[in-house]
Amino acid sequence: MSETRSSIPALLRQGARNGIPIGLGYFAVAFALGCSKSAVDAGLTPFQGFLASLLCSASAGEYAGLGVMAAKSALVEMVVISLIANARYLLMSAAMSQRMDPEGNFIHRLVMSFFITDELFAVTIARPGYLSPWYMYGAILVASPCWSLGTALGCAAGDVMPPRLGSALSVALFGMFLAIVIPPARRERVIAGIVAVCFAASFAMSRLPVVSQISEGTRTIILTVIIASAAAALFPRPQGSGEGGEAA
């Protein structure tokens, strides 16, 4: 890479400093995730929760995976729904690859792609010039342990706290998702309409006689593919009109 040995510690410090607010946000969301009904129903121990978050940095993907586990659905459903929930990271990886040093180490690319999240992507891609893996590593070293530790503590608390309190803390997860959805929905009526259709379709599928018998994970996969495909076909976005990634 283009960085000198003397610049690597400075880049690590810069990344770690910018990773502190990300890590604090991760800890709060991860704690709520560990306390959630999905995590409790999945029967995760604190160590299993820690390991799950260490291997899956994406909050939406992990929450979807826990829901599949809690529903005792097939493993293939977890694979498919995780791929769908985390599909945006393929685009983020492609965007970051265009900003990497062409002579850079391939191992750095693999590690950076494994830990990509909306927040880490945002702080890394905003830097000028070639993207430095050392800067991102600094942010990862702070943010990733906070995410994993928060889930572990949430799982431990979820085992002892009253079910009502656990359900109340689970609201924090929905607050996180609303924080992701509401800003773009307020800017664009199309997105607001699609969100409304998603809510209505999900509720309908959980109540209709035949489709309600399908597992929750499979229903989510079906709805995601159908609604996303229809939205892309009916409301295509002009090339180059995309916005920067938002925190999730």
N, C-alpha and C positions, 0 to 999 in steps of 0.2 A: 504494500500500500504506500501511498505518498507520504503518510505521516512519519516523522522521525521518532526515534525512541524517546527523546525528551518530550515530545508533544503528546505521547500516549497517556501518561498520567494526568495531564491537564484535560484531555478530552474525557477521560473517565470521570474526573471530578465534575466537569460541566454536565455530563449526562446524569450523574448521580444527583446533582443539585436540582436539575429539572425533573428528575424522577420522583422527588419527594412528594410534591402535591399529587402526582399520579398514584403513588403508592398509598397515600392516605385515602384517596377516593376508592382505590381497589379494596383496601382493608374493610371499609364500611360496607361496600356492596358484597364482598365475599362473606362477611359475617352473616349478612342477611341471607345469602345463598345457603350457607351451612345450616341456618335455622329454618329454612323453608320446608314446607310440607313435602316437597319432592325429595329433598335430601333425607328427611326423617323417614319417609316411606321407603326410600331406597336402602335404608339401614346402614348408611356409611359411618364407619368409625372415624374419629379425628384423624388418624393416620391415613386412612383411605381418602378422606376429604382433602387432606394436604397433598397427597399424591395426585389426586384427580385434577386439582387446580395447578399443580406444578407441570403436569403434562398437557393441560388444556387452559391456555391463558384467556380464551374468549369467554366472556360472561354469558352471552346469549347461547353459544354452542354448548357450554357446560350445563346451563339450566335446561336446555332442551334434552341433553343426554340424561340428566337426572330424572327428568319427567318420563323418559322411555324406560329407565331402570325401575322407577317406582311403579310404572304400569306393567312391569314384567313382560315387556314386549320383546320381540325377536332382536337378536344382535344386528341383523341386517338393517332393521329400522333405525337403530342408533347410528349406524354408519351413514346411512342416506341422509337422515335429518341433520347430522353434524356437518356433512358436506354442504347441504343447502344453507344452513344457518351461518356457516363460515365461508361461503363462496366469495364474499367481498374481499377476503384477504388474498385471493388469487390476483385480483386487480391491483391491490396495494403492492403485492410483491412485484408485479410487472412494472408498476410505476417506479418503485425503488430501484429495480434492476437497471433502469435507464439512467439513473443518477450515480451508479457505482463506478469506481475506477475500473476501466477495461482490463487492467493488469492485476486486479485485486484477487485475493485468495478465494477459491471456490468454497472453502469451508466457512469463511466468514458469511458468504451469501446464504448458506444453508442455515447457520445459526440465527442470523437476522430474520430470515423468513419464518423460522419456527416460532419465534417470539413476537411476531407482528401482532399488534392490537391497534385499535383505532387511535388510542392516545399516543402510543410509542411511534406509530407511523407519522402522526401529526407533528410531533416535536422533532423527529429525525428528518423528515422530508422538507421541513421549513428551513433547514440550514443551507447556506449557499455552497456552491461548488460540489465536488464529489462527496458522497455520503460516507461518513466515517463509521466503521463498525465499532470502534472503541467508544465513541460517544453513545451509541445505542446500548452497548454493553453496560456502561455506567448507569443508564436509566433502568435497564433490565435488572441489575443487581439490587436495586432498591425496590422497584415495583413488583417484581415476581415473588419475592419472599412475602411481601405484604399481602398479595393475593392468596397465596397458599396458606399462610398462617391465619388469615382471616377466616378462610373456609374451615380450617381445622378447629379453631375456637368456636365457630358457629355450630359445627357438628357436635362438639362437646356440650355446648349450651343447649342445643336442641334436644339432647337426650334427657336433660334434667328439668328444663323449664316447662311450665304448664302449656298445654296445646294452644290455648287461646293466645298466650304471649308469643309463641312461635308463629302463629298465623298473623298476628299483628306485625311482627318484624318482617314477614314475607312481603308485606305491602311495599317495603323499600325496593324490592326487585321490580315491581310494577312501576314504581316511581322512576326508577332508572330507565325503563323502557319508554315511559311517557316522555321523559326528558329527551330521549332520542327522537321520538316520533313527532312531538308537538311543534318544535321550531320549523322543520320543513313543511309540516302540514299547514301552519299558519301562513307561510309564504306562498304555497301553491295549492289551489283548490283541488287539482287532480290528485295530489297525494292525500289530502284530507278525505276525498271521496273513496280512494282505494282503502284507506285505513278503516273507514266506516263499513265498507263492503267486507273487509276481513273479519271485523268483529261480528257482523250479522251472519256471515257464512259459517264462522266457527260455532256460533251459538246454535244455528239451525242444524248443523251436522251433528251436534251433540244431543239433539232432541228428536230428529227424524227417525222413524221406526227402523229402517234398514241400516242406514249409514252410521247410526249411533252405536251399532254393535261392532263397528270397526274400532281397532285400538286407537287411542289418542295420538300416538306417534304417527301411525299411518294416515290418519285424518289430517294432521298438520302437514305432512309431506304432500298429500294430494292438493290441499288448499294452496299451499305455497307455490307449487308448480303451476297450477291452473291460473291463479290470480296474477302471479308475476308474469306469466306468458301473455295473458290477455292484456295486462297493462302495458307491456312492452310493445305489443302489436297495435293497440288502439291509441296509445299516447307516446309515440317515440320521441326521444329527446334529440334535438339537433346536435350534430357533432361539435364538440368543443364547448358545450354549455354546461358541463359537469361542474359541481362545486367541490370545494375541499372537503376532506373527511371530517366528520364531527365526532366528538367523543361519544363512546358507547360503553 
